[in-house]
């Protein structure tokens, strides 16, 4: 990743991995699945991202399941005092609560946690949820400053919660990448937010391009669609009239254990390079 960014003139500094908790064995209990090791990891990652933001850097978080995004985004919300919009590029909306989730997987709940939604359950699961919200702190992410792109697998309970901008693959098929990304740009301009966090889940891509994820859904973005999306976002961010800046970025849901010849990781690196200005004829 560092080589790809430095090739387009971006200085990088590796803050190294967040160490896994000493006891990260799979938990079996009444609370949220594997919650304690996850909470410890989020707490440590949040501290690292906040340090990066305080130093004036743009954090780039690379990781596994999408729950990790709550660490960086909550740090951004604290640093920018709530002045932060989020673009969630993902096949899934990830706005379930423990009560609405059919799988019980926390990686389907990060947006709901960032909003501070109630758990909709009682007992140990609610206690775990409250512990997560406490670690994330305040201010919360505002639903009206949350947008989704490339959705194609949204649970029934999530649909009424998508009250701001939600661009589905159907929209992209009908109207194209150019029109839909510019729709996101116009939404951001109108939102009044001055800082943007992009959270990119590799399962937004077609599984042919990104086999190394545990949450693959057929019918995602093609290679060219994904890179055009990143290139247009870069153009929007670089425009003289752009009212917001890129404050942070996640690349998540990569799982080397199920990847094929490191294709998913390569795709993530190439996508980030496009977001930071790489084109066929060089940097813009």
C-alpha positions in Angstrom: 0.0 0.0 0.0 2.8 2.5 0.9 4.5 2.0 -2.5 1.2 2.6 -4.4 0.5 5.8 -2.5 4.1 7.1 -2.7 4.0 6.6 -6.4 1.3 9.2 -6.6 3.1 11.6 -4.3 1.4 10.7 -1.0 3.7 10.5 2.0 2.9 7.6 4.2 3.8 6.4 7.7 3.0 2.9 9.0 1.7 2.9 12.6 1.9 -1.0 12.5 -0.7 -3.5 13.4 -3.0 -3.2 16.3 -2.0 -6.3 18.4 -4.7 -8.9 18.9 -5.8 -9.3 22.5 -3.9 -11.9 24.5 -7.1 -13.9 24.9 -8.9 -13.9 21.5 -10.5 -17.4 21.7 -14.0 -17.8 20.4 -16.4 -16.9 23.1 -19.6 -18.9 23.9 -22.0 -17.0 26.1 -25.2 -15.1 26.3 -23.8 -11.8 24.9 -22.8 -10.7 21.5 -20.7 -13.2 19.5 -16.9 -12.9 20.3 -17.6 -9.5 21.8 -14.8 -9.0 24.4 -11.8 -9.5 22.1 -13.5 -7.3 19.5 -14.2 -4.5 22.0 -10.5 -4.6 23.2 -9.4 -4.3 19.6 -11.7 -1.4 18.8 -10.5 0.5 21.9 -6.9 0.1 20.8 -7.5 1.0 17.2 -9.6 4.0 18.1 -6.6 5.4 20.1 -4.3 4.9 17.2 -6.6 6.6 14.7 -7.2 9.5 17.1 -3.4 9.9 17.4 -3.1 10.0 13.6 -5.8 12.6 13.3 -4.3 14.8 16.0 -1.0 14.7 14.1 -2.8 16.1 11.0 -2.7 12.9 9.0 -5.4 11.1 7.0 -5.8 7.7 8.6 -6.0 4.7 6.3 -7.3 1.6 8.3 -6.8 -1.8 6.7 -8.5 -4.7 8.4 -10.9 -7.6 8.6 -14.5 -7.3 9.5 -16.4 -4.1 9.0 -17.0 -3.5 12.7 -13.4 -2.2 12.9 -14.7 0.9 11.0 -16.4 2.1 14.2 -13.0 2.8 15.8 -11.8 5.2 13.1 -15.1 6.9 12.5 -15.8 7.4 16.2 -12.3 8.9 16.6 -13.0 11.2 13.6 -16.3 12.3 15.2 -14.5 13.2 18.4 -11.7 14.9 16.5 -13.9 16.9 14.3 -16.6 17.5 16.9 -19.3 15.8 15.0 -18.5 17.5 11.7 -18.1 14.3 9.7 -20.0 12.6 6.9 -19.6 8.9 6.1 -19.8 7.2 2.7 -20.3 3.5 3.3 -19.3 1.7 0.1 -20.6 -1.8 0.7 -23.0 -4.5 -0.5 -24.6 -4.4 2.9 -26.1 -1.5 4.9 -24.8 -2.7 8.2 -27.4 -0.9 10.2 -28.9 -3.8 12.1 -29.1 -3.8 15.9 -28.7 -6.9 18.1 -32.5 -7.0 18.1 -33.0 -6.8 14.4 -30.1 -8.9 13.2 -31.0 -12.4 11.9 -27.4 -13.6 12.1 -26.1 -12.1 15.3 -22.9 -11.0 13.6 -21.7 -7.7 14.9 -20.2 -6.8 11.5 -23.7 -6.2 10.4 -24.3 -3.5 13.1 -21.5 -0.9 12.9 -23.6 1.9 11.4 -26.3 1.3 14.0 -23.6 1.5 16.7 -22.2 4.7 15.3 -25.7 6.2 15.3 -26.1 5.1 18.9 -29.3 3.1 18.2 -30.8 1.1 21.1 -30.0 -2.6 21.1 -33.7 -3.6 21.0 -32.9 -6.6 23.2 -32.4 -7.2 27.0 -29.9 -9.0 29.1 -26.3 -9.8 28.2 -26.5 -8.6 24.6 -27.8 -5.2 25.6 -25.0 -4.9 28.2 -22.5 -5.7 25.5 -24.1 -3.2 23.2 -24.0 -0.5 25.8 -20.3 -1.2 26.4 -19.6 -0.7 22.7 -21.5 2.6 22.6 -19.5 3.7 25.7 -16.2 3.0 24.0 -17.3 4.9 20.8 -18.2 7.9 22.9 -19.8 11.1 21.6 -20.8 12.8 19.4 -22.6 10.2 17.4 -22.7 9.9 13.7 -25.8 11.7 12.4 -28.0 9.5 10.2 -28.5 12.4 7.8 -24.7 12.5 7.3 -24.6 8.8 6.3 -24.7 7.6 2.7 -24.4 4.2 1.1 -23.0 3.2 -2.3 -23.3 -0.1 -4.2 -25.9 -1.7 -1.9 -27.3 -5.0 -3.0 -28.1 -7.1 0.1 -30.2 -5.1 2.6 -32.2 -6.8 5.4 -36.0 -5.9 5.7 -35.4 -4.4 9.2 -32.7 -2.1 7.8 -34.6 -0.6 4.9 -36.7 1.9 6.9 -33.5 3.2 8.5 -31.9 4.3 5.1 -33.5 7.7 5.2 -30.6 9.7 3.6 -28.8 8.8 0.4 -28.7 5.1 -0.5 -27.3 4.2 -4.0 -28.0 0.6 -4.9 -26.5 -1.5 -7.7 -29.8 -1.1 -9.5 -29.3 2.7 -9.5 -25.7 2.2 -10.8 -26.9 -0.2 -13.5 -29.6 2.2 -14.7 -27.8 5.5 -14.4 -24.1 4.7 -14.4 -21.2 5.4 -12.1 -20.6 8.9 -13.2 -24.1 10.1 -12.4 -24.4 8.2 -9.1 -21.0 9.3 -7.8 -21.8 12.9 -8.7 -25.1 12.4 -6.8 -23.1 11.5 -3.7 -20.9 14.6 -4.3 -24.0 16.9 -4.5 -25.4 15.3 -1.4 -22.1 16.0 0.4 -22.0 19.6 -0.8 -25.6 20.1 0.5 -25.0 18.3 3.8 -22.7 21.1 5.1 -20.2 18.5 6.4 -16.6 19.6 6.0 -15.0 16.2 6.5 -15.7 12.9 4.8 -14.8 9.4 5.9 -15.0 6.7 3.2 -15.5 3.2 4.5 -14.8 0.7 1.6 -15.9 -2.9 2.1 -14.3 -5.2 -0.6 -17.6 -7.1 -0.9 -19.0 -4.1 -2.8 -16.9 -5.6 -5.6 -18.1 -8.6 -7.6 -16.7 -11.8 -5.9 -14.7 -12.6 -9.1 -12.6 -9.5 -8.3 -12.6 -9.9 -4.5 -12.8 -13.6 -3.5 -11.0 -13.0 -0.3 -14.0 -11.9 1.8 -16.4 -13.8 4.0 -19.4 -11.8 3.0 -19.4 -12.1 -0.8 -22.6 -11.3 -2.8 -22.9 -11.8 -6.5 -23.5 -8.9 -8.8 -21.1 -6.2 -7.4 -19.1 -3.5 -9.0 -16.8 -4.5 -11.9 -13.2 -3.6 -11.9 -13.8 -0.6 -14.2 -16.8 0.6 -12.3 -14.9 0.5 -9.0 -12.0 2.5 -10.3 -14.2 5.0 -12.1 -16.0 5.5 -8.7 -12.6 6.2 -7.0 -11.4 8.5 -9.8 -14.5 10.6 -9.8 -14.4 10.9 -6.0 -10.8 12.1 -6.4 -11.9 14.7 -9.0 -14.7 15.9 -6.7 -12.4 16.2 -3.7 -9.8 18.1 -5.8 -12.3 20.6 -7.2 -11.8 24.2 -6.3 -15.5 24.4 -5.2 -15.4 21.3 -3.0 -16.7 22.1 0.5 -15.4 18.9 2.1 -12.1 17.0 2.5 -11.1 13.4 2.8 -10.6 12.9 6.6 -10.1 9.1 6.7 -10.5 5.8 4.9 -11.2 2.2 5.7 -10.5 -0.9 3.5 -12.1 -3.8 5.3 -13.5 -7.3 5.0 -10.4 -8.8 3.5 -9.7 -12.3 4.6 -6.3 -13.7 3.3 -7.4 -17.2 4.4 -10.0 -17.4 1.6 -8.3 -15.1 -0.9 -7.0 -16.4 -4.3 -3.4 -15.3 -5.2 -3.8 -12.2 -3.0 -6.3 -10.8 -5.6 -8.5 -9.1 -3.1 -5.6 -7.3 -1.4 -4.3 -6.2 -4.8 -7.7 -4.8 -5.7 -7.9 -2.8 -2.5 -4.5 -1.3 -3.0 -5.3 -0.3 -6.6 -8.6 1.2 -5.6 -6.9 3.4 -2.9 -4.3 4.5 -5.5 -7.2 5.6 -7.8 -8.8 7.5 -4.9 -5.6 9.4 -4.4 -5.2 10.4 -8.0 -3.7 7.5 -10.0 -4.9 7.3 -13.6 -4.0 5.5 -16.8 -1.8 8.4 -17.8 -0.4 9.1 -14.3 -1.4 11.2 -11.4 -4.0 13.9 -12.0 
